[in-house]
Amino acid sequence: MEPEKKATKAFVKKKILDVLAATAGQPDPHTGRHRCGMIHRTALVLATSYKDEPRATALEFFNEGLTLYILGGPGAKIANIKRNPRVSAFIYEQPLDHRKMQPSLQIFGLAELVTVRNNARLFRAKLKKWNLDTVMKNLLAPMIREQHLQADAAGQFIRKNTEACSFIKIVPHRIILKEYYPDFSMKKYEWQQ
């Protein structure tokens, strides 16, 4: 399918930014028993690879313009990015609803790991911006209770586990936007750096 020919680069970028604004996670300013500190929206699937071994992981994400940020714990996705920073991500709202237009984004770019060790200031700023320090505290609370950790020990446990994470910063060089319409038609746009 050919990309739409009349769309300017600025028009396509705005459409992509609109999709990201509607799908990226947001900090939740409210507290409560069933609130973790984040407003969950559409997850993305991050594809990494190393030595022809692909790996796909569904993750929450945030954005600043076209740049994506994902807080990830240690594991194969982080190891893959260290060895091969070329990544792809896919964002697609589920379930498919034929009553309305639904967009998808396929993103190709380079990933960079932002850690407390290589850029503590930026790492902590992103944690705070998206309320992820509160999210980590809430996610780790069951383990703290299981281990009967109190005040200082609980704080150290949270800090250690949070600082073991990395922000995966994805700077795209190409994005494909597809819009699926109720009449089963589809429009395709492409943005390139």
C-alpha positions, 0 to 999 in steps of 0.5 A: 500500500502506497503512503498518502502522497498529499500529506506534508511531513509536518502534517504526518508528524502532528498525526503521530503526536496525536496518537502518542498523546492518546496512547502514552501512559500518564502520571496519576495524581490520585491515590487509592487502594487500587491505584499504582501512580500511573494511568495505564493506556495502550502498551507498546510492543518493543522488538529487540534482537541479538545474533538473529534472535528476536525478542518482543516485549509488551511495555508501558511507555511515555513520550516527549514529542516523538521520543519514547521512554520505557522504564525496564527492569534488568533482563534480555531486552536490556541486554539486547539493547546494549549489544544492538541498539536498533529497535522497533516498536508497535503501538496498536489499540486493542480490541479492534473496534470497527465503529471508529477509526483506529490508528497504529504506529510502527516505529523504527529507531535507536535505543539508548539506556539511561540509568542511575549510573550513566545519567543519575540526574536524567534518570531521576527527573524522568522517574519524578516526571511520570510518577514512576517512583510512586509506581515502583513503591507500590509495585514493590509493596507486596515484597516489602510486606513478605520480607517484613521490611521496616522504614529504612530497610524498606526504603533501601529495598525500593531504591535498590530495585528502582536503580536496577532499572533503566529508561529505554529512550527510543529516538525514531528515524522512521514511523509508519502510521496506519489509520483503519476506518469503519468502512474497512479502508486504511490510510498509510502515512510515513514520517522519516527523520 
